[in-house]
Amino acid sequence: MSENPEPRDAAAVPRQAGTAPAGRKAAAPSGAADPIRVLIVDDHALFRRGLEMVLQGEEDIEVIGEGGDGQQAVEMAGDLLPDVVLMDIRMPRRSGIEACSAIKEAAPSAKIVMLTISDEEEDLFEAIKAGASGYLLKEISIDEVPQAVRAVHGGQSLISPSMASKLITEFASLAKRSEERTQQVPAPRLTEREMEVLRLVARGLGNREIARELFISENTVKNHVRNILEKLQLHSRMEAVVYAVREKLLEIT
């Protein structure tokens, strides 16, 4: 789609990639939680602008910058330290998957959501391995993006339904291949409670839902999830589930 050469509203002109938003929302009231800081990275200026307009309308979300390729994503993430990065996969200079791994090193606390048109299984698996917390196809309604940002920031993992079925199929394949291994390195030992938490994570439950299920506090759930990731030396909840199935720590039926 071509851009209008003479837009009536200057605010509708896509901003140059690699910059921070010119306008800021009013500061949150005293005592309110800090807004979720979001970095948008996509090589299509109009798509970036559309995401920004939707997110800037949310009181609890702030767009702190935007980039047009994977290299800019890494540089800006290191400088701005966003809470959430919304990033495409197919981009110039550096792919979103390559950038994902580098961002996890530059800004370890950042949660990364791949927002892409690619429904290739390999891209999904590589994104998870690189540390992505979400994989959403651009076919979703743009109005669903703010809720996705909140969910990932809150510790959930998100995958478009059409891609989730492919992931479950891969789970089964990983489990089958693991049975054929003749030599295996013993997997790190998880406690019984950590296994309970991991099973509920695999069912797609968030921290609050897990806390209700196990009658423990939400902070305790967060501690268990952090311990699981540290023991398995992984970056995301989704990657932990994939690892657990592969190592036969968890069975998905």
Residue, then its C-alpha position, 0 to 999 in steps of 0.5 A: m500500500s502506497e503512502n499518501p504524498e500529501p497527508r492532511d494530518a502530519a501525525a499520520v506520517p510514518r516516522q523514520a525508523g530508529t527514533a523515539p516517539a516525538g509526543r508523550k502521554a501525560a505522566a501517570p498519576s502519583g502512585a500508579a504503576d509505571p507504564i509498560r515500555v514497548l519497542i516496535v521493530d518492523d521494516h514497514a513504516l505504516f505497520r509500525r505507525g499503526l501499532e504505535m497509534v494503538l498502543q499509545g492510546e493505552e494508559d498503561i503502555e508507552v512506546i519508547g522507540e521504533g526501528g526498521d531492522g534487526q540491527q536497530a532492534v539490538e542497538m535500541a534495546g541496549d540503549l532503551l531497555p524496553d519491557v517488551v519488544l514487538m518485532d518482525i522476523r523478516m527484516p533487512r540487515r539482521s533477522g528478527i530471530e538473530a536480533c532476538s538472541a542479541i537482545k536477550e544478551a543486551a536487555p535480559s529482562a525484555k520480553i520479545v514477541m515475534l509479530t510476523i506473517s511467517d507461519e513456518e514451523e522452523d521460524l516458530f521453533e527458532a524464535i522460541k530457542a532464541g528466547a521469544s516469549g510470544y509468536l503471533l501472526k499479523e492476522i490477529s486484530i490490531d486491537e488484540v496487541p495491547q492485551a498481548v503486551r500486557a500478557v507477555h509482560g506479566g509472564q505469560s507465553l503467547i502463540s497464535p492458535s494456528m501455530a500452537s497446533k504445530l508446536i504440540t506436534e513438535f512436542a510429540s516428535l521430540a518425545k519420540r526421538s528422545e526414546e530412541r536416544t542411546q545415550q543421554v545426559p541426565a537432565p537437571r532435577l526439578t523439585e516436585r513443586e517445580m514439576e507441578v508448576l511446569r505442568l500448569v505452565a504447559r497448560g497455558l496457565g498464567n502466574r495468577e491462575i497457577a497460584r490459585e490452582l496450587f494455593i500459593s502466592e503469585n510471588t511464589v509461583k514467579n520464584h518457582v518459574r525463575n528457578i525452573l528456567e535457571k536450572l534448565q538454563l533457558h530463557s522463556r516459559m515456552e522454551a522450558v516446556v519444549y525442553a521438558v517434553r524433549e527430556k521426558l520430564l513432562e508428557i503432553t497427551 
